[in-house]
Amino acid sequence: MYRRPLPATNLPFLTTVMWDGRESPKGQSLTADLTQQGIDATTGHAQGTIPTPKQLREIVAFETALYTAQAYDFSAGKLTAKGTKGGPVNLSAQPFFVGINDALTPGFDSSAFTIYKPWESLTGAGARARASVARGEALFNTLPIMITGVAGLNDLPGLSVVNGTCTTCHDTPNVGNHSVALAINIGVTDYPARGGLDISGLPVYTIKCNSTGSTVQTTDPGRAMVTGKCADVGKTKGPVLRALAARAPYFHNGSAATLMDAVEFYDQRFNLNMTPQQKSDLVAFLQTL
């Protein structure tokens, strides 16, 4: 099974540790999650002895003090210019608590990203690239998406169709992961591959469901590896979106080589019919995070 390693930064925003949440039992704190991950990584990957309680506290303190975000873009320049709030320093001051701006509760604000709002009204020489970033941010907040067929979301009561935006799933303000634990399957693990994704070289698993006798093929069992439930096949968490420019390829299995490939996948998966300009603006925004 192949999964991309997750960044070891921006951890205070996490609501789920590991792609399938295996380190995040329900009701356990993030500190406890990261402590257990430290034990498992040391005894598993490193094949060492269990760290002392003091060592584990120091590991977690170090991890949770690290923040990573794009600070400069070759086209748009400095990402704190003209009152914008890019970069890791601003990210480190971003308010967060579990459930903040949860898309599935009253009070949700789809305008979850406000980093580049000051660039929306720029004119004149040198403003073109920055205006594209601002348009991309606005699209991320407002582009209508009829969300269907997403296991973990559309199978919840009354949510068979969700009229949402990108921020329905990426709702944590200026961070981009989901503000509560929500493992979903948008189709990245499907076999055969959905349009826009390259899964050549990935393993294919055939899973038989004892409850129904049916079989399903997937490139990653996802959360089902933890729960043993066929309903969880292919479900993974949505990662923090900051510092995307340095993290190609994209999705948990690397099936999108570029940010444009990732945007193309969403365009096809949810029938968005985006224009070339909209796709370009979204990429311009995402690569500045």
Secondary structure, DSSP 8 states (H G I E B T S, - for coil): -------SS-GGG-SSSSTT-TT--TT--HHHHHHHHHHHHHHTTS------HHHHHHHHHHHTT------EETTTEETTGGG---HHHHHHT----TTTT-TTSTT--S----TTGGGTT--STT-HHHHHHHHHHHHHHH--EEE-S-BTTTTSTT-SSEEE-GGGTS-STTT-S-SS---BB-STTBSS--TT---TT---EEEE-TTT--EEEES--BTHHHH--GGGBT-B-----TTGGGS-SBSTT--BSSHHHHHHHHHHHTT----HHHHHHHHHHHTT-
